[in-house]
């Protein structure tokens, strides 16, 4: 297999907590805010609008999953279908609120190499603090995984808000992170963790 050619599976859950399932785009003067239950509608929108059009890598696949709020059935089905890969869920978080993107729940990969590969991202702040559990709970039992999260203000499963432009920066940051992970796939998913996943 060619260098850095392992599979990258990006998942974005599209189920919501229904009792809180509302979202609005509020406009005040020059500000635009997404407001409501943003988990995970705002990330689905950014993956479709800002991430997928920028990723031309045939070894990176995108899945929109269900059941993240309950049984993780969607994550389990994706893992059963794809097998050995690097899994990267996209979600919201209330951790590292001042950052543009927060990296959480790193399992079965080299964290130092991941940080080195990401290096400096121009005009973006990256956090590394764990928040609310996500699909990495399933993927991390067997395969390399970490999640990319949009920091929001408020509650994960309730009233929350984030600026429209922060959400756009997040989408662009995710695309750049995926490109850098592809270029450094072998060093991030070290041979030790690849053997474990085999």
C-alpha positions in Angstrom: 0.0 0.0 0.0 1.3 3.5 -0.9 2.5 5.8 1.8 -0.3 7.6 3.7 -3.0 5.8 1.8 -5.1 4.3 4.7 -8.8 5.0 4.8 -10.2 8.0 6.7 -13.8 7.8 7.7 -15.6 11.0 8.7 -18.9 10.6 10.5 -21.4 13.3 11.3 -24.5 12.3 13.3 -27.7 13.7 12.1 -30.1 12.6 14.9 -31.1 15.1 17.5 -32.7 15.2 21.0 -36.3 15.8 19.7 -37.6 17.7 22.8 -35.0 20.3 22.1 -35.0 20.1 18.2 -35.2 23.8 17.2 -32.7 26.0 15.4 -32.9 29.6 14.2 -30.5 32.0 12.5 -30.8 35.3 14.4 -29.6 38.5 12.8 -28.7 41.5 15.0 -27.0 44.4 13.3 -24.0 42.9 11.6 -24.0 39.7 13.7 -25.5 36.4 12.7 -26.0 33.7 15.3 -27.2 30.1 15.1 -29.5 29.6 18.2 -31.3 26.5 19.5 -30.3 22.8 19.7 -27.2 22.9 17.5 -26.3 19.2 18.2 -25.6 18.3 15.5 -27.5 20.2 12.8 -24.9 23.0 12.5 -22.1 20.4 11.9 -24.1 18.6 9.2 -24.6 21.9 7.5 -20.9 22.8 7.6 -19.7 19.3 6.5 -22.0 19.7 3.4 -21.2 23.3 2.7 -17.5 23.7 3.7 -15.9 20.3 4.1 -17.0 17.9 1.4 -16.5 20.4 -1.5 -12.9 20.9 -0.4 -11.9 17.3 0.0 -11.0 15.5 -3.2 -9.3 12.5 -1.6 -10.8 9.2 -2.8 -9.6 7.4 0.4 -11.7 9.7 2.6 -15.3 8.8 3.0 -18.2 10.7 4.6 -21.1 9.2 6.5 -24.1 10.8 8.1 -25.1 8.5 11.0 -28.1 8.0 13.2 -28.5 6.8 16.8 -25.6 8.8 18.3 -28.0 10.2 21.0 -29.2 6.7 21.9 -27.6 3.3 20.9 -24.8 4.5 18.5 -26.3 2.2 15.9 -25.1 4.3 13.0 -21.5 4.4 14.2 -21.6 0.6 14.7 -22.9 0.0 11.2 -20.2 2.3 9.6 -17.5 0.5 11.6 -18.8 -2.9 10.6 -19.0 -1.8 6.9 -15.6 0.0 6.7 -13.4 -2.0 9.1 -9.8 -0.9 9.5 -9.6 2.9 9.2 -9.0 6.2 11.0 -12.4 7.4 12.2 -13.1 11.1 12.7 -16.5 12.1 14.1 -17.7 15.7 13.7 -19.8 17.1 16.6 -20.4 20.1 18.8 -18.8 20.6 22.3 -19.0 23.0 25.2 -15.3 22.6 25.9 -12.6 25.0 24.7 -15.2 27.7 23.9 -12.6 30.3 22.8 -11.2 27.9 20.1 -12.4 27.5 16.5 -12.1 23.7 16.6 -11.6 21.3 19.5 -10.0 17.9 19.2 -11.4 15.3 21.6 -11.3 11.7 22.7 -8.0 10.6 21.0 -7.7 6.8 20.9 -5.2 4.3 19.4 -3.0 6.9 17.7 0.1 9.0 18.4 -1.2 12.3 20.0 2.2 14.0 19.7 2.4 13.2 15.9 -1.2 14.5 15.5 -0.3 17.8 17.2 2.9 18.0 15.1 1.1 17.3 11.9 -1.5 20.0 12.6 1.2 22.5 13.6 0.1 26.1 13.1 -3.2 26.6 11.4 -3.3 30.3 10.2 -5.9 32.4 12.0 -7.4 29.4 13.8 -7.3 28.3 17.5 -7.3 24.6 18.1 -8.1 23.1 21.5 -7.4 19.7 23.0 -9.9 19.2 25.8 -12.4 16.3 26.2 -16.1 17.2 26.4 -19.3 15.3 25.9 -18.9 11.7 24.7 -19.4 11.0 21.0 -19.0 8.3 18.4 -15.3 7.8 19.4 -16.7 5.6 22.2 -17.5 3.0 19.6 -14.6 3.5 17.1 -11.9 3.8 19.8 -12.6 0.3 21.1 -10.7 -1.1 18.1 -9.5 1.6 15.7 -7.6 4.9 15.7 -10.0 7.8 16.3 -10.4 11.4 17.4 -13.3 13.8 17.1 -13.3 17.3 15.6 -15.8 19.5 17.5 -17.3 22.9 17.1 -17.3 24.8 20.4 -20.7 26.3 21.3 -22.1 28.4 24.1 -24.8 26.9 26.2 -25.9 23.3 26.6 -25.1 20.5 24.2 -28.7 19.1 24.3 -30.6 22.3 24.8 -30.4 26.0 24.1 -27.0 26.9 22.7 -25.6 29.5 20.3 -22.6 30.0 18.0 -21.8 32.7 15.5 -22.4 32.0 11.8 -18.8 33.0 11.0 -17.4 30.7 13.7 -19.3 27.8 12.2 -17.9 28.7 8.8 -14.3 28.9 10.2 -14.9 25.5 11.8 -15.9 23.9 8.5 -12.8 25.3 6.8 -10.6 24.2 9.7 -12.0 20.6 9.4 -11.1 20.5 5.7 -7.6 21.7 6.4 -7.1 19.2 9.3 -8.3 16.4 7.1 -5.7 17.4 4.4 -3.0 17.4 7.0 -4.0 14.1 8.5 -3.9 12.6 5.0 -0.4 13.8 4.4 0.8 12.4 7.8 -1.5 9.4 8.1 1.3 6.9 8.6 3.0 8.8 11.4 -0.3 9.6 13.2 -1.6 6.0 12.9 1.7 4.5 14.0 2.7 0.9 13.1 2.0 -0.1 16.7 -1.6 1.1 16.5 -2.0 -0.3 13.0 -1.0 -3.7 14.1 -3.4 -3.5 17.0 -6.3 -2.6 14.6 -5.5 -5.4 12.2 
